[in-house]
Amino acid sequence: MVEGDTDQNLSKYTDVKDDRVANGDSKDHPLAGVVAVSLHEKSLANQQLSLPHGPLNGAGERAIVSKQLEAKVGSGGGGGADPERGAYSIKADFEQAIELTGYGRFHYILLAICGLVSTSEEMDVISMSFILPSAQCDLDLNTQSKGWLNSIIFIGMMFGAYVWGSVADSLGRKKVLIVISIMNAFCIVASSFSQTYEVFMVFRFLNGVALGGSGPVIWPYFAEFQPKSKRGSMLSFMAAFWTIGNLLVAGLAWLIIPTGIGITTPAFTYNSWRIFLLVCSIPSFIVAALLLYLPESPKFLLSQGKIDEALAIFRGIYVTNTGKSKDQYPVRELLIDDKLREELEAVTKPIKNKYKRMLYDILDNSKQVFMSPILKFTVISITINFTFHIGYYGLMMWFPELFNRFDEFTRAHPGVEDASVCQVTDYVVGMGSHSQTGVCSATIPSTVFMESLITVAAALPANIIAVLGMDRLGRKFFLVFSTMAAGACSASMYFVTNQHQNLAVSAVFSGVISMGNASLDCLITEVFPTNLRATGVAISMVAARLGGIIGNVVIATLLDLYCPAPTFIVAVLLAGGGLMCLFLPNTTRTALS
């Protein structure tokens, strides 16, 4: 319905774009090709391809249509002059077709919008770590309830990741991204108005359900527009938007939470940390609107047999990148290899009801990722994501809390210069704000936010290194280096003796773990075939969210009960999980399967 409305509202832009392209003057419209393709998708929705083993969508009778297939998509390489268009035309596979669109304006617009999706996702996840110290009095939180509040979003993301990823492999990437962005934004707004711990937990869970679809869908969607020569660097570039999300959250928290703005009455409270959450919802609303201007993934359309739609999108990308007429795009026919033919034949299974087909696709895709030869990739990706995110979220989301504890200890012991993490924790839990006799305080010193900002800013140079080196040194190099270095940082936190050392170790951990995050996203996205990519990534993300849950709950519990344990557990899991990537195939500079 949203797309249909958009088609009507923007139809005039489509007409303007066509006239300007015909005159070779499309450069003045940076989104001309993108908008035109997006609006053109529905006009091609019924142009389905009939296959030798049965028609698409279960419609009509079975017929022998191999000649039709060859005429529609080509059966070999080569090309020749097109007498109707007066241009040289060629037959190309997907990788050749995306290369011939050029690389330019469209891809940078795509990066900006998809990057904003990642930014909004990270903001929503990490924002909780900044409000925990401020919300502890309003919501009556202790260390354990803080751990569960950090974890509830990951529980929701576990459900959402699998469901949305499977739906995206059935219905398409773009539609799912728009729906989950809108749902996510409204859940954040609702949580900011929640007055009790229980209601807040409900909306954070629903927030997690929406966010669960973001990662499994946005990464395959973005990757499927990238030529193999640039895919690693551009995926790493998009991973840098996670760091931007962290910086925005830390900066906004510093600007808003300490101000004490808001209203407080006996019946209703809407104070600064709630206003902070409301502001964090804005990127999700913006993302939902911007996604309307992007086309569906041509790789996904090819896997669904929608050859004409995929070719139209390639032409639109070509127009946006080059400013030339769509008629000058040299590819006239798309080649279909044997593997894709098999996928297309699977689409022809006679299931009349659209929703039955969607359910069938979800169940079938889920079964296939746990069957040979994909099973090996699935098991390894699950293991790596699980161990990696125990460390990533288990420590990253507790850094502001640790900074706050160090600050509380320093204020209570002005003459004491050295204190370990465990000594600080013992004081806070035994005699400080987390003790049974302690007085709850929601006042957070500005130094806590400054230290948090420094920690997340340390990831920026690491992201630059990942962007420059991902296609040169490879995904496996960065993942192994990152997990080993992050594991060493985690173990060294036990030996920290003051606030400044804690900040230094936290900053180094943030930097190296961000490189690992970029390489892991690249590797897991590329290792699955197109028809199973979103499902495979989604199942891996389920393991990642489970790691986030366990990381937060275990660290919250062990931090107070047996302090040395969390740092060494995280160190072993990070190092061991990272080495598992050596059993995956090398995907650097290779074509997407």
C-alpha positions in Angstrom: 0.0 0.0 0.0 2.8 2.4 0.9 4.6 1.6 -2.3 1.5 2.0 -4.4 0.8 5.4 -2.9 4.3 6.4 -3.5 4.0 5.3 -7.1 1.0 7.7 -7.6 2.6 10.6 -5.8 5.8 10.4 -7.7 4.6 9.4 -11.1 5.3 12.9 -12.4 9.0 12.6 -11.5 9.1 9.4 -13.5 7.8 11.2 -16.6 10.3 14.1 -16.1 13.1 11.6 -15.7 12.2 9.8 -18.9 12.2 13.0 -20.9 15.5 14.2 -19.5 17.1 10.8 -20.1 15.9 10.8 -23.7 17.6 14.2 -24.1 20.8 12.9 -22.4 20.3 15.3 -19.5 19.8 13.2 -16.5 22.8 14.5 -14.5 20.6 17.2 -12.9 18.6 14.5 -11.1 20.9 12.5 -8.8 18.1 10.1 -7.9 16.5 10.0 -11.4 17.5 6.5 -12.2 16.8 5.2 -8.7 13.3 6.7 -8.5 12.4 5.6 -12.0 13.5 2.0 -11.2 11.6 2.0 -7.9 8.4 3.2 -9.6 8.9 0.8 -12.5 9.0 -2.3 -10.4 5.2 -2.7 -10.1 4.7 -2.3 -13.9 6.8 -5.4 -14.4 5.3 -7.5 -11.6 3.4 -9.8 -14.0 6.2 -10.4 -16.4 7.1 -13.8 -15.0 9.3 -16.4 -16.7 7.8 -19.8 -17.6 10.3 -22.6 -17.1 10.8 -26.1 -18.6 9.4 -27.8 -15.5 6.3 -25.6 -14.9 5.1 -22.0 -15.0 5.9 -19.5 -12.3 3.5 -18.9 -9.5 1.7 -22.2 -10.2 -0.4 -20.5 -13.0 -1.4 -22.2 -16.2 -0.5 -25.6 -17.5 2.9 -27.2 -17.7 4.6 -26.6 -21.1 8.0 -27.0 -22.7 9.4 -23.5 -22.8 13.1 -24.0 -23.0 13.2 -21.8 -26.2 11.3 -19.1 -24.3 13.9 -19.2 -21.5 16.8 -18.9 -24.0 15.1 -16.0 -25.8 14.4 -14.2 -22.5 17.7 -14.6 -20.6 20.1 -16.0 -23.2 21.9 -19.3 -23.1 25.5 -18.2 -23.9 27.9 -15.4 -24.0 28.6 -12.9 -26.7 26.5 -10.1 -28.1 25.9 -8.1 -31.2 24.2 -5.1 -32.7 20.6 -4.4 -31.7 18.9 -3.3 -35.0 16.0 -1.7 -33.1 18.0 0.3 -30.7 21.0 0.9 -32.9 23.4 0.1 -30.2 25.9 -2.7 -29.5 24.2 -5.2 -27.1 25.7 -8.0 -25.1 24.6 -10.9 -23.0 25.9 -10.9 -19.5 25.6 -12.6 -16.1 24.8 -10.8 -12.9 28.4 -9.8 -12.1 29.0 -8.5 -15.6 25.7 -6.7 -15.6 26.4 -4.9 -12.3 29.9 -4.0 -13.5 28.6 -2.4 -16.7 26.3 -0.1 -14.7 29.4 1.8 -13.6 30.2 2.8 -10.0 29.1 6.2 -8.9 26.2 8.2 -7.7 23.7 5.4 -7.2 26.1 3.4 -5.1 27.0 6.3 -2.8 23.3 7.2 -2.3 22.7 3.5 -1.5 25.6 3.5 1.0 24.2 6.6 2.7 20.7 5.2 3.1 21.8 1.6 4.0 24.4 3.1 6.3 21.7 5.1 8.1 19.8 1.9 8.6 22.9 0.4 10.4 23.3 3.7 12.3 19.7 3.6 13.6 20.0 0.0 14.5 23.2 0.5 16.6 21.7 3.6 18.2 18.7 1.7 19.4 20.8 -1.2 20.8 23.5 0.8 22.5 21.2 3.6 23.8 20.2 1.3 26.7 23.7 1.3 28.1 23.6 5.1 28.5 20.2 5.3 30.2 20.8 2.5 32.7 22.6 4.7 35.3 19.9 7.4 34.8 16.9 5.2 34.8 17.9 3.1 37.8 15.9 5.2 40.2 12.8 5.7 38.0 12.5 2.0 37.2 13.9 0.6 40.5 16.9 -1.2 38.8 19.6 -3.3 40.4 22.5 -5.0 38.6 20.5 -8.1 37.6 17.5 -6.1 36.3 19.9 -3.9 34.3 21.4 -7.1 32.8 17.9 -8.3 31.8 17.0 -4.8 30.5 20.1 -4.9 28.3 19.2 -8.4 27.2 15.5 -8.1 26.4 16.2 -6.4 23.2 18.4 -9.3 22.1 15.6 -11.8 23.0 13.3 -9.8 20.7 16.0 -9.7 18.0 16.3 -13.5 18.1 12.7 -13.8 17.2 12.8 -11.0 14.6 16.0 -12.1 12.9 14.7 -15.5 11.9 11.2 -14.3 10.9 12.2 -11.2 9.0 15.2 -12.8 7.3 13.1 -15.7 6.0 10.3 -13.3 4.8 12.9 -11.2 3.0 14.1 -14.3 1.1 10.5 -14.8 0.0 8.9 -11.4 -0.5 12.0 -9.1 -1.0 14.5 -7.0 0.9 13.1 -3.6 0.4 9.5 -4.1 1.6 10.8 -5.8 4.8 13.2 -3.0 5.5 10.5 -0.3 5.3 8.1 -2.2 7.6 10.7 -2.9 10.3 12.0 0.7 10.2 8.5 2.0 10.9 7.8 -0.6 13.6 11.1 0.1 15.3 10.5 3.9 15.4 7.1 3.6 17.0 8.3 1.0 19.6 11.1 3.4 20.7 8.7 6.3 21.1 6.3 4.0 23.1 9.1 2.8 25.4 10.1 6.4 26.2 6.5 7.0 27.6 6.6 3.8 29.7 6.4 4.5 33.4 7.1 1.1 34.8 9.9 -1.5 34.4 7.4 -4.2 33.1 5.9 -2.0 30.4 9.3 -0.7 29.4 10.5 -4.3 29.0 7.5 -5.1 26.7 8.3 -2.3 24.3 12.0 -3.0 24.4 11.2 -6.6 23.4 9.0 -5.4 20.5 11.7 -2.9 19.6 14.1 -5.9 19.4 11.7 -7.9 17.2 11.8 -5.0 14.7 15.5 -4.6 15.0 16.1 -8.3 14.5 15.3 -7.9 10.8 17.5 -5.0 10.2 20.9 -6.7 10.1 19.9 -10.0 8.3 18.2 -7.9 5.6 20.2 -4.8 5.1 23.6 -6.5 4.6 22.4 -8.9 1.9 20.5 -6.1 0.3 23.5 -3.8 0.2 25.9 -6.5 -0.9 23.8 -7.6 -3.8 24.3 -4.2 -5.5 28.1 -4.3 -5.2 30.5 -5.6 -7.9 32.9 -8.1 -6.5 35.9 -5.8 -6.8 34.4 -3.3 -4.4 32.1 -5.4 -2.2 34.5 -5.9 0.7 35.6 -2.3 1.0 32.0 -1.0 0.7 30.6 -3.5 3.3 33.4 -2.4 5.6 32.4 1.2 4.9 28.8 0.4 5.8 30.0 -1.2 9.0 31.6 2.1 9.9 28.1 3.5 10.2 27.8 1.4 13.4 30.6 3.5 14.8 28.7 6.6 13.7 25.7 5.3 15.6 27.7 4.8 18.7 29.1 8.3 18.4 25.7 9.8 17.9 24.3 8.0 20.9 27.2 9.0 23.2 27.1 12.6 22.0 23.3 12.9 22.3 23.4 11.2 25.8 26.1 13.7 26.9 24.0 16.7 25.5 20.5 15.6 26.8 20.7 13.3 29.8 22.7 15.5 32.3 20.5 18.6 31.6 17.6 17.4 33.7 15.0 18.7 31.2 11.5 17.2 31.1 8.4 17.2 33.3 7.7 15.3 36.5 4.3 14.9 38.2 3.0 12.4 40.7 1.2 10.5 37.9 3.5 11.0 35.0 7.3 11.4 34.4 8.9 12.4 31.1 12.5 13.3 32.0 15.8 13.7 30.2 16.6 10.0 29.6 13.2 9.5 28.0 13.6 12.6 25.8 17.0 11.1 24.8 15.2 7.9 23.7 12.7 9.9 21.7 15.4 11.7 19.8 17.1 8.3 19.1 13.9 7.2 17.2 14.2 10.0 14.6 16.8 8.1 12.3 14.3 5.2 12.0 11.5 7.5 10.7 14.0 9.0 8.2 15.2 5.6 7.0 11.6 4.4 6.3 11.0 7.4 4.1 14.3 7.2 2.2 14.0 3.5 1.5 11.0 4.2 -0.7 13.4 5.8 -3.3 15.6 2.6 -3.6 14.8 -0.3 -5.9 14.6 -4.0 -5.0 17.7 -6.1 -5.1 18.3 -7.2 -8.7 20.0 -10.4 -7.4 16.9 -11.2 -5.4 14.7 -10.6 -8.5 16.8 -12.9 -10.6 16.4 -15.6 -8.0 12.7 -15.1 -8.3 12.7 -15.4 -12.1 11.8 -11.7 -12.6 14.4 -11.1 -15.3 12.8 -8.0 -16.9 12.6 -6.2 -13.5 16.2 -7.0 -12.7 17.3 -5.7 -16.1 15.2 -2.5 -15.7 17.0 -1.9 -12.4 20.4 -2.3 -14.0 19.4 0.3 -16.6 18.2 2.7 -13.8 21.5 2.3 -12.0 23.4 2.9 -15.2 21.4 6.2 -15.8 22.1 7.4 -12.2 25.8 6.6 -12.3 26.6 7.8 -15.8 23.9 10.4 -16.7 23.4 8.6 -20.0 20.3 7.3 -21.6 19.0 3.9 -20.4 19.1 2.8 -24.1 22.9 3.1 -24.0 23.2 0.4 -21.3 24.8 -2.4 -23.3 23.3 -5.4 -21.7 20.1 -6.7 -23.5 19.9 -10.2 -22.1 20.9 -11.7 -18.7 22.5 -15.1 -18.7 21.2 -17.8 -16.3 23.6 -20.4 -15.1 22.6 -24.0 -14.2 22.5 -23.2 -10.4 20.2 -20.3 -10.9 18.0 -22.4 -13.3 17.5 -24.8 -10.4 16.5 -22.0 -8.1 14.1 -20.7 -10.7 12.6 -24.2 -11.1 12.0 -24.3 -7.4 9.9 -21.1 -7.7 7.6 -22.8 -10.1 6.2 -25.3 -7.6 2.4 -25.0 -7.9 1.4 -23.2 -4.7 -1.6 -21.0 -5.5 -2.0 -19.0 -2.3 0.6 -16.2 -1.9 0.8 -16.7 1.9 1.1 -20.5 1.6 4.0 -19.9 -0.8 5.6 -17.5 1.7 5.3 -20.0 4.5 6.5 -22.8 2.2 9.6 -20.7 1.2 10.4 -19.8 4.9 10.3 -23.5 5.9 12.1 -24.7 2.8 14.9 -22.0 3.2 15.3 -22.9 6.9 15.7 -26.6 6.0 18.2 -25.9 3.2 20.6 -23.9 5.4 20.9 -27.0 7.6 21.6 -29.4 4.7 24.9 -30.2 3.0 26.8 -28.4 1.6 25.5 -25.3 3.3 25.3 -26.9 6.8 29.1 -26.4 7.4 28.8 -22.7 6.7 25.7 -22.4 8.9 27.3 -24.1 11.9 30.5 -22.1 11.7 28.8 -18.8 11.2 26.5 -19.6 14.2 29.5 -20.4 16.4 31.5 -17.3 15.4 28.5 -14.9 15.8 27.7 -16.4 19.2 31.2 -16.1 20.7 31.9 -12.8 19.0 28.8 -11.0 20.3 29.2 -12.3 23.9 32.3 -10.2 23.9 31.1 -7.3 21.7 27.8 -6.6 23.5 28.8 -8.2 26.8 31.5 -5.6 27.3 30.5 -2.7 25.1 27.1 -2.2 26.7 28.7 -2.3 30.2 31.4 0.3 29.6 29.3 3.3 30.6 28.3 1.4 33.8 31.9 0.6 34.6 32.9 4.3 34.0 30.1 5.4 36.3 31.3 2.9 39.0 34.9 4.1 38.7 33.7 7.7 39.1 31.6 6.8 42.2 34.6 5.1 43.8 36.9 8.0 43.0 34.5 10.5 44.6 34.2 8.3 47.7 38.0 7.7 48.0 39.7 11.0 47.0 43.0 9.9 48.4 43.1 6.5 46.7 44.8 6.5 43.3 44.8 2.9 42.4 41.9 0.5 42.4 41.1 -2.5 40.2 37.8 -3.1 38.4 37.0 -5.8 41.1 37.8 -3.4 44.0 35.6 -0.7 42.5 32.7 -3.2 42.0 33.0 -4.6 45.5 32.7 -1.1 46.9 29.7 -0.1 44.7 27.8 -3.3 45.5 28.8 -3.6 49.2 28.6 0.1 50.4 27.8 2.3 47.3 24.8 3.0 45.2 24.1 -0.7 44.5 24.1 -1.8 48.1 20.9 -2.4 50.0 21.5 0.6 52.2 22.8 2.8 49.4 20.8 5.9 48.3 19.8 5.7 44.6 21.2 8.5 42.5 20.3 9.2 38.9 22.9 12.0 38.6 25.6 11.0 36.2 28.8 13.1 36.0 29.7 14.4 32.5 33.0 12.6 32.7 31.2 9.3 32.3 29.7 10.5 29.0 33.0 11.9 27.9 34.8 8.6 28.5 32.1 6.8 26.7 32.5 9.1 23.7 36.2 8.6 23.6 35.7 4.8 23.7 33.4 4.7 20.7 35.4 7.3 18.8 38.4 5.0 19.0 36.6 2.8 16.5 36.8 5.4 13.8 40.5 4.9 12.7 39.9 1.2 13.0 37.0 1.4 10.6 39.1 3.4 8.1 41.8 0.7 8.3 39.1 -2.0 7.6 37.7 -0.1 4.6 41.2 0.3 3.1 42.4 -3.2 3.8 39.4 -5.5 3.6 39.8 -6.3 -0.1 43.6 -6.4 0.2 44.2 -8.4 3.3 41.0 -10.3 3.3 38.1 -11.0 5.7 39.8 -13.8 7.6 42.9 -11.7 8.4 40.9 -8.9 10.0 38.6 -11.3 11.9 41.4 -13.4 13.4 43.5 -10.3 14.3 40.5 -8.5 15.8 39.3 -11.3 18.0 42.8 -12.2 19.3 43.5 -8.5 20.1 40.0 -8.0 21.7 40.5 -11.1 23.7 43.8 -9.8 25.0 42.1 -6.5 25.9 39.4 -8.3 27.8 41.8 -10.3 29.9 43.9 -7.2 30.6 41.0 -5.4 32.2 41.5 -7.6 35.3 44.9 -5.9 35.7 43.6 -2.4 35.3 44.5 -0.3 38.5 42.9 3.1 37.8 40.3 5.0 35.8 42.7 6.1 33.1 44.0 2.6 32.4 40.4 1.4 32.2 39.6 4.1 29.6 42.7 3.2 27.6 41.9 -0.6 27.5 38.2 0.1 26.7 39.2 2.3 23.8 41.6 -0.2 22.3 38.9 -2.9 22.7 36.4 -0.7 20.9 38.8 -0.2 18.0 39.8 -3.7 17.4 36.4 -5.2 17.9 34.9 -2.8 15.3 37.4 -4.2 12.7 36.2 -7.7 13.6 32.6 -6.7 13.3 33.2 -5.3 9.8 35.0 -8.4 8.6 32.4 -10.8 10.2 29.6 -8.9 8.5 31.4 -9.3 5.1 32.2 -12.9 5.5 28.8 -14.1 6.8 27.0 -12.1 4.1 29.0 -13.5 1.3 29.3 -17.2 2.3 25.6 -18.0 1.7 23.9 -18.3 -1.8 21.5 -15.6 -2.9 18.3 -17.6 -2.4 19.4 -18.4 1.2 21.4 -15.3 2.0 18.9 -13.4 4.2 17.8 -16.7 5.9 21.4 -17.7 6.6 22.4 -14.3 7.9 19.3 -14.2 10.0 20.0 -17.6 11.7 23.6 -16.4 12.3 22.1 -13.2 13.8 19.9 -15.3 16.1 23.1 -16.8 17.5 24.6 -13.3 17.8 21.6 -12.1 19.8 21.8 -15.2 22.0 25.4 -14.3 22.6 24.4 -10.7 23.5 21.8 -12.1 26.0 24.2 -14.4 27.7 27.0 -11.8 27.6 24.9 -9.3 29.4 23.2 -11.6 31.9 26.4 -13.5 32.8 28.6 -10.4 33.0 25.9 -8.7 35.1 25.8 -11.6 37.5 29.5 -12.5 37.6 30.7 -8.9 37.8 29.1 -8.6 41.2 29.6 -12.2 42.5 32.9 -13.2 41.1 34.6 -10.3 39.4 37.6 -11.8 37.5 35.4 -14.4 35.7 33.8 -12.2 33.0 37.0 -10.8 31.5 38.7 -14.1 31.1 35.5 -15.9 29.8 35.1 -13.2 27.1 38.8 -13.4 26.2 38.7 -17.2 25.6 35.5 -17.0 23.6 36.6 -14.2 21.4 39.9 -15.8 20.5 38.5 -19.3 20.0 35.5 -18.1 17.9 37.7 -16.0 15.6 39.9 -18.9 14.7 36.8 -20.8 13.4 36.7 -18.5 10.4 39.7 -20.4 9.0 37.3 -23.2 8.1 35.2 -21.0 5.9 35.9 -20.4 2.2 37.7 -17.3 1.1 35.2 -14.8 -0.3 37.5 -11.9 -0.9 37.1 -10.5 -4.4 34.9 -13.5 -5.5 31.5 -13.4 -7.2 28.4 -13.7 -5.0 27.1 -17.2 -5.3 
